[in-house]
Amino acid sequence: MLVIPAIDIQGGKCVRLTHGDFATVKVYRNNPIDMAILWRKQNAKMLHIVDLDAALTGEPKNFQIIKSITETVDIPVAVGGGVRTLPDIERYMSAGVHRVILGSVAVINPELVSDAVAEFGGKHIIVGIDAMHGVPKIKGWVESCNISDVELGCRMKDLGVERIIYTDISRDGLMQGAGIETTKNFAEQTKLKVTASGGVSGYKDLLALAELQPFGVDSVIVGKALYEQAFPCQKIWQDCEQLVPIDTNFSTAILRGIC
């Protein structure tokens, strides 16, 4: 089970939200590049980045920060938030992003999904499905779709999408356990590759999710549980980094040496 640390960026800072509510924002680090380096030093194999400002406005205000992260760490980076056009996708791909995540726009404008897959391939275009009790939510989780999460997943599969980030939003940011049954049901019925998201509280949740690998759930995005140091050895790493400032100019060679 691949654990993918989440980096949500708002106002140039690394933050976390609860249930996607901007009123619950909590800043964890002033420089997201520092956070990316720290997760890489903790042996992360991939990063999940969301531009929250872009999600609200459609303008990639944190693009330069994201570009700096792709240039600093030697692992694949997936980016979402406010990606609404083919030029948006092209810009991120040119900046070294490995996967681009399409959210609400996949429901509103499925032609973009089809065009993006044709242009960049199904391995590089991912659709995020955020669901509450099996019903997909869009536009900041305030509007419900008139189809089920499974039906939406199958539609995306027909367009050439190979992977879905499936978020059980009833659990997002609460650290009260992952949506095991909802994620299993989605993966089992769609036969898609699935990255789970939402509610991971610690190591036991990872073990439970690992049991879903036969159904196609091969990875999980973890946010608040990592930032709140809910995993073994994290506190040691975090305390060490507070004592020794992170150099954002780490080279790829140095990172490889550390990891």
C-alpha positions as CSV (number, residue, x, y, z in Angstrom):
1,M,0.0,0.0,0.0
2,L,1.6,3.2,-1.2
3,V,1.2,6.1,1.3
4,I,1.0,9.5,-0.5
5,P,1.4,12.6,1.7
6,A,-1.0,15.4,0.9
7,I,0.2,19.0,0.6
8,D,-2.7,21.5,0.4
9,I,-1.6,25.0,-0.5
10,Q,-3.5,28.2,0.4
11,G,-2.0,31.7,0.3
12,G,1.4,30.1,-0.3
13,K,1.3,28.1,2.9
14,C,0.8,24.4,3.7
15,V,-2.6,24.0,5.3
16,R,-5.3,21.4,6.1
17,L,-9.0,21.6,6.1
18,T,-11.8,19.6,7.7
19,H,-14.6,18.4,5.4
20,G,-13.2,20.8,2.8
21,D,-14.4,23.7,4.8
22,F,-12.2,26.8,4.4
23,A,-13.4,28.1,7.8
24,T,-11.5,25.2,9.4
25,V,-8.1,26.0,7.8
26,K,-5.0,25.2,9.9
27,V,-1.5,26.3,8.8
28,Y,1.2,23.6,9.3
29,R,4.1,25.2,7.6
30,N,4.7,28.5,5.9
31,N,6.7,27.0,3.0
32,P,5.1,24.0,1.2
33,I,8.5,23.3,-0.4
34,D,9.9,22.6,3.0
35,M,7.0,20.2,3.6
36,A,7.7,18.4,0.4
37,I,11.3,17.9,1.3
38,L,10.4,16.7,4.7
39,W,8.0,14.1,3.3
40,R,10.6,13.0,0.8
41,K,13.1,12.6,3.6
42,Q,10.6,10.4,5.4
43,N,10.7,8.2,2.3
44,A,7.6,9.3,0.5
45,K,7.4,7.9,-3.1
46,M,4.9,10.3,-4.4
47,L,3.2,13.6,-3.4
48,H,-0.4,14.7,-3.7
49,I,-0.7,18.5,-4.1
50,V,-3.9,20.6,-4.1
51,D,-3.9,24.3,-5.0
52,L,-6.8,25.4,-2.8
53,D,-6.7,29.0,-4.1
54,A,-7.0,27.7,-7.7
55,A,-9.9,25.5,-6.6
56,L,-11.8,28.6,-5.5
57,T,-10.8,31.0,-8.3
58,G,-9.7,28.9,-11.2
59,E,-6.4,30.8,-11.2
60,P,-3.3,28.8,-10.4
61,K,-1.9,31.3,-7.9
62,N,0.5,28.7,-6.4
63,F,1.9,27.5,-9.7
64,Q,5.4,28.7,-9.0
65,I,5.5,26.9,-5.6
66,I,4.3,23.7,-7.2
67,K,6.8,24.0,-10.0
68,S,9.6,24.5,-7.4
69,I,8.4,21.3,-5.6
70,T,8.7,19.3,-8.8
71,E,12.2,20.7,-9.4
72,T,13.3,20.0,-5.8
73,V,12.1,16.5,-5.1
74,D,13.0,13.4,-7.1
75,I,9.6,11.7,-6.9
76,P,6.4,12.0,-8.9
77,V,4.0,14.7,-8.0
78,A,0.2,14.7,-8.6
79,V,-1.6,18.1,-8.7
80,G,-5.2,19.1,-8.5
81,G,-7.3,22.1,-7.7
82,G,-8.8,24.5,-10.3
83,V,-7.7,22.5,-13.3
84,R,-10.4,23.3,-15.8
85,T,-8.9,23.5,-19.3
86,L,-6.5,21.6,-21.5
87,P,-4.0,24.5,-21.3
88,D,-4.1,24.2,-17.5
89,I,-3.1,20.5,-17.8
90,E,-0.4,21.3,-20.4
91,R,1.1,23.9,-18.1
92,Y,1.4,21.5,-15.2
93,M,2.8,18.8,-17.4
94,S,5.4,21.2,-18.8
95,A,6.3,22.0,-15.2
96,G,7.2,18.4,-14.4
97,V,3.9,17.3,-12.8
98,H,3.4,13.5,-13.3
99,R,-0.3,13.3,-12.8
100,V,-3.1,16.0,-13.1
101,I,-6.3,15.5,-11.1
102,L,-9.6,16.6,-12.5
103,G,-12.5,17.1,-10.0
104,S,-15.8,18.8,-10.6
105,V,-14.9,19.6,-14.2
106,A,-14.9,15.9,-15.0
107,V,-18.7,15.9,-14.2
108,I,-19.4,19.3,-15.7
109,N,-17.2,18.9,-18.9
110,P,-16.5,15.2,-19.5
111,E,-15.2,16.1,-23.0
112,L,-12.1,17.6,-21.2
113,V,-11.4,14.2,-19.6
114,S,-11.6,12.5,-23.0
115,D,-9.4,15.1,-24.7
116,A,-6.9,15.1,-21.8
117,V,-6.6,11.3,-21.9
118,A,-6.1,11.3,-25.6
119,E,-3.4,14.0,-25.3
120,F,-1.5,12.8,-22.2
121,G,-2.6,9.2,-21.6
122,G,-4.8,7.5,-19.0
123,K,-1.9,7.1,-16.6
124,H,-1.4,10.8,-16.3
125,I,-5.0,12.0,-16.0
126,I,-6.7,11.1,-12.8
127,V,-10.3,11.9,-11.8
128,G,-11.1,12.7,-8.2
129,I,-14.5,11.4,-7.0
130,D,-15.6,12.9,-3.7
131,A,-18.7,11.1,-2.4
132,M,-21.0,11.2,0.6
133,H,-22.9,7.9,1.2
134,G,-22.3,6.9,-2.4
135,V,-23.4,10.2,-4.0
136,P,-20.7,12.3,-5.7
137,K,-20.3,15.9,-4.6
138,I,-19.0,18.8,-6.7
139,K,-18.2,22.5,-6.6
140,G,-16.6,22.4,-3.2
141,W,-18.8,19.5,-2.0
142,V,-21.9,21.7,-2.0
143,E,-23.7,20.2,-5.0
144,S,-24.8,16.6,-5.4
145,C,-24.7,14.7,-8.6
146,N,-27.8,12.8,-9.9
147,I,-25.8,9.6,-10.4
148,S,-24.0,7.3,-8.0
149,D,-20.2,7.2,-7.4
150,V,-20.0,3.9,-9.1
151,E,-21.9,5.1,-12.2
152,L,-19.6,8.2,-12.4
153,G,-16.6,6.0,-12.1
154,C,-17.7,3.7,-14.9
155,R,-18.4,6.8,-17.1
156,M,-14.8,8.0,-16.5
157,K,-13.5,4.5,-17.3
158,D,-15.3,4.6,-20.6
159,L,-13.5,7.9,-21.3
160,G,-10.1,6.2,-20.8
161,V,-9.4,7.0,-17.2
162,E,-7.4,4.3,-15.4
163,R,-7.3,5.6,-11.8
164,I,-9.7,7.3,-9.5
165,I,-8.9,9.2,-6.2
166,Y,-11.9,8.2,-4.1
167,T,-12.6,10.3,-1.1
168,D,-15.2,9.4,1.5
169,I,-16.0,13.0,2.5
170,S,-18.0,12.0,5.5
171,R,-14.6,11.1,7.0
172,D,-12.3,13.7,5.5
173,G,-10.1,15.5,8.0
174,L,-11.6,13.9,11.0
175,M,-9.0,11.2,11.7
176,Q,-11.8,8.8,12.7
177,G,-11.0,6.0,10.3
178,A,-11.0,5.5,6.6
179,G,-14.1,4.6,4.6
180,I,-13.3,1.0,4.1
181,E,-16.6,-0.3,2.9
182,T,-17.4,2.6,0.6
183,T,-14.0,2.4,-1.0
184,K,-14.2,-1.3,-1.4
185,N,-17.7,-1.1,-2.9
186,F,-16.5,1.5,-5.4
187,A,-13.3,-0.4,-6.4
188,E,-15.0,-3.8,-6.6
189,Q,-17.8,-2.5,-8.9
190,T,-15.8,-0.3,-11.2
191,K,-12.7,-2.4,-11.6
192,L,-10.6,0.7,-11.7
193,K,-7.4,1.4,-9.9
194,V,-8.2,3.3,-6.8
195,T,-6.3,5.7,-4.5
196,A,-8.2,5.9,-1.2
197,S,-8.5,9.2,0.6
198,G,-10.2,10.6,3.7
199,G,-10.2,9.7,7.4
200,V,-6.9,7.8,7.9
201,S,-6.1,8.1,11.6
202,G,-3.0,5.9,11.9
203,Y,-1.3,2.6,11.1
204,K,-4.4,0.4,11.7
205,D,-6.3,2.2,8.9
206,L,-3.4,1.4,6.5
207,L,-3.6,-2.3,7.4
208,A,-7.3,-2.3,6.8
209,L,-6.9,-0.5,3.4
210,A,-4.1,-2.9,2.5
211,E,-6.7,-5.7,2.6
212,L,-8.5,-4.0,-0.3
213,Q,-5.6,-4.4,-2.7
214,P,-7.2,-7.4,-4.4
215,F,-10.0,-5.1,-5.5
216,G,-7.6,-2.5,-7.0
217,V,-7.0,-0.2,-4.0
218,D,-3.3,0.1,-4.2
219,S,-2.5,3.5,-2.6
220,V,-3.8,6.0,0.0
221,I,-3.5,9.8,0.4
222,V,-2.8,10.8,4.0
223,G,-3.1,14.3,5.2
224,K,-3.9,15.3,8.8
225,A,-2.7,12.0,10.3
226,L,0.8,12.8,9.0
227,Y,0.7,16.4,10.1
228,E,-0.5,15.4,13.5
229,Q,2.3,12.8,13.8
230,A,0.0,9.9,14.2
231,F,2.6,7.4,12.8
232,P,5.6,5.8,14.5
233,C,8.9,7.8,14.4
234,Q,7.2,10.9,13.0
235,K,7.7,12.9,16.1
236,I,11.4,12.2,16.0
237,W,11.6,13.4,12.4
238,Q,9.5,16.5,13.0
239,D,11.4,17.5,16.1
240,C,14.7,17.1,14.3
241,E,13.5,19.3,11.4
242,Q,12.5,22.0,13.9
243,L,16.0,22.1,15.2
244,V,17.7,22.0,11.8
245,P,16.2,24.4,9.2
246,I,15.3,22.8,5.9
247,D,17.4,23.9,2.9
248,T,15.0,24.3,0.0
249,N,17.9,24.0,-2.4
250,F,18.5,20.3,-1.7
251,S,19.6,18.7,-4.9
252,T,18.2,15.4,-6.2
253,A,21.5,13.7,-5.4
254,I,21.3,14.8,-1.7
255,L,17.7,13.6,-1.4
256,R,18.6,10.2,-2.9
257,G,21.5,9.9,-0.4
258,I,19.2,10.6,2.5
259,C,16.5,8.2,1.4
